Amino acid sequence: MIDLVAVSKRWGQSAALAEVTLSVAAGSFTVLLGPSGCGKSTCLRIIAGLEQASSGTVSIGGKDVTDLPPARRGVAMVFQSYALFPHLTVAENIVFGLRARRVAAGERKRRLAEASEMLGIGHLLGRRPAQLSGGQQQRVALGRAIVAQSPICLMDEPLSNLDAQLRAEMRREILALQRRLGLTMVYVTHDQTEAMSMADQVVLLRDGQIEQDAPPADIYAAPATSFCAGFIGSPPMNLLPLERRGNAMVISGTDGPALCAAVESAVVGGIRPETLSLADSGIAARVTLAEFLGAETVLACVVGAAELRVLARLPGRVVAEPGREVFLAVAPDAVHLFAAASGKRERKRVLF
């Protein structure tokens, strides 16, 4: 188990992390997610001991490790660059840490054989990193983490250098490996698809603070803020200013339809693209682009006098020329409400 309590990291006057409190359950897969510069890699490096927290405490397995060096924290780490030694063979790269810790030769050989079989890289052991593909280098980096037999594995954007198909394959392999070995894994990424498909727990960071900490399904179904709503989902949630019409709220600059019961405060309505469908009546929209993706079509439209952008994710192939007028129906209870000023989710029931 990993616990961070009020951890901050400051660089002069700027704060990379601000009072971050976080618990990672033993044996879980936790993803630190967020845009570039949000503090996720800094948070990971503080857990590893590669960075020193300006304030707060870090505990691993109930033991305070805030002031301990990386070697005494019992963690393995996989870097974005893989950090392989170019002059060493694959086998030498994998057991380098064991050799440095003076693990016996027989034990090194046993762990190397076990890891190489698990990762399917036995035939590569005599090669050097320059002779490997990106995916093979990633497996070697994983092998080095596995032979350390640390209960905690930290990964800093390990798949960002791979192509899309190989990324998807490696996602499945890493998750299967984590489940098989029972590792506590903390994984940094800016890719919400990786987070949603792999994590038990997603920690969404923004400007050095936690916006939401929850299972992926909970963040998708009930985003805590408009930032969470716009970051999670592919395509992301439509966020539209609402205005009052009688006893209901409608999209600003339109005459309807009513999306929810009237509220006194200024609010933003959130509608996921997959909850919209083409209909004979509903939100009047004008198509600007139809993007056919095979199993589905993403329809980009504008609505209202202000020409607010709306995306609709529709099943199958939808042929719609730019400029075509359509109506978009919203699924029942599909509208999320957020306070316009703070971005926080409205807790009270305001839907019809």
URFEN-V107059 format. One record per pair of residues at least 6 apart in sequence whose C-alpha atoms are under 7 Angstrom apart, sorted by the first residue. I is the first residue (numbers start at 1). GAP is how many residues later the second one is. Records with the same first field share a line. If there is no record, write none. Layout:
# URFEN-V107059
I->GAP + GAP
This chain:
# URFEN-V107059
1->23 + 24 + 25 + 59 + 60
2->21 + 22 + 23 + 57 + 58 + 59
3->19 + 20 + 21 + 55 + 56 + 57
4->16 + 17 + 18 + 19 + 53 + 54 + 55
5->15 + 16 + 17 + 51 + 52 + 53
6->13 + 14 + 15 + 50 + 51
7->11 + 12 + 13 + 14 + 46 + 48 + 49 + 50
8->9 + 10 + 11 + 12 + 45 + 46 + 47 + 48
9->6 + 7 + 8 + 9 + 44 + 45 + 46
10->6 + 7 + 44
15->193
16->23 + 192
17->22 + 191 + 192
18->190 + 191
20->189 + 190
24->6
26->158
27->155 + 156 + 157
28->156 + 157 + 172
29->155 + 156 + 157 + 170 + 171 + 172
30->155 + 156 + 157 + 169 + 170 + 171 + 172
31->155 + 156 + 157 + 164 + 168 + 170 + 171 + 172
32->8 + 155 + 156 + 157 + 170 + 171 + 172
33->7 + 155 + 156 + 157 + 162 + 169 + 170 + 171 + 172
34->6 + 156 + 170 + 171 + 172
35->155
36->154
38->167 + 168 + 169 + 170
39->168 + 169
40->148 + 165
41->115 + 147
45->6
46->6 + 7
47->11
48->22 + 27
49->20 + 21
50->20
57->9
58->6 + 7 + 8
59->6 + 7
65->8
74->76 + 78
75->75 + 76 + 77 + 78
76->69 + 72 + 74 + 76 + 77 + 78
77->68 + 76 + 77 + 78
78->63 + 64 + 67 + 76 + 77 + 78 + 80
79->76 + 77 + 79
80->76 + 77 + 78
82->55 + 56 + 59
84->9 + 45
85->8
86->42 + 43 + 44
87->41
88->40
89->36 + 37 + 38 + 39
90->34 + 35 + 36 + 37 + 38 + 39 + 50
91->34 + 35
94->46 + 49 + 50
95->13 + 17 + 49
98->10 + 50
111->36
112->35
115->28 + 31 + 32
116->6 + 27
119->20
129->8
134->28
135->27 + 31
151->32 + 33
152->31 + 32 + 33
153->30 + 31 + 32 + 33
154->31 + 32 + 33
155->31 + 32 + 33
156->31 + 32
157->31 + 32
159->8
175->23
192->40
195->7
196->20
199->17
200->15
201->13 + 14 + 15
202->11 + 12 + 13 + 14
203->7 + 9 + 10 + 11
204->6 + 7 + 8 + 9
205->6
212->12
220->12
223->6
224->120 + 121
225->113 + 118 + 119 + 120
226->112 + 117 + 118
229->8
230->6 + 7
235->38
236->36
237->33 + 34 + 35 + 36
238->32 + 33 + 34 + 35 + 72 + 73
239->29 + 30 + 31 + 32
240->11 + 28 + 29 + 30
241->10 + 11 + 26 + 27 + 28
242->7 + 8 + 9 + 10 + 25 + 26 + 27
243->6 + 7 + 8 + 9
244->6 + 18
247->14 + 15
248->10 + 12 + 13 + 14
249->9 + 10 + 11 + 12 + 13
250->6 + 7 + 8 + 9
252->52
253->51 + 52 + 53
254->50 + 51
256->27
257->25 + 26
259->76
260->90 + 91 + 92
261->89 + 90 + 91
266->73 + 74
267->70 + 71 + 72 + 73
268->69 + 70 + 71 + 72
269->66 + 67 + 68 + 69
270->65 + 66 + 67
271->63 + 64 + 65
273->38 + 39 + 40
274->38 + 39 + 40
275->55 + 56 + 59
276->36 + 37 + 52 + 53 + 54 + 55
277->37 + 51 + 52 + 53
278->49 + 50 + 51
279->48 + 49 + 50
280->47
281->46 + 48
282->45 + 46 + 47
283->44 + 45 + 46
284->19 + 42 + 43 + 44
285->16 + 17 + 18 + 40 + 41 + 42
286->15 + 16 + 17 + 37 + 38 + 39 + 40
287->12 + 13 + 14 + 15 + 34 + 35 + 36 + 37 + 38
288->12 + 13 + 34 + 35
289->10 + 11 + 33
290->7 + 8 + 9 + 10 + 30
291->6 + 7 + 8
292->6 + 25
294->22
295->20 + 21
296->17 + 18 + 19 + 20 + 21
297->16 + 17 + 18 + 19 + 20 + 21
298->13 + 14 + 15 + 16
299->12 + 13 + 14
300->10 + 11 + 12
301->8 + 9 + 10
302->6 + 7 + 8
303->6
333->18
337->8 + 9
338->6 + 7 + 8
339->6 + 7
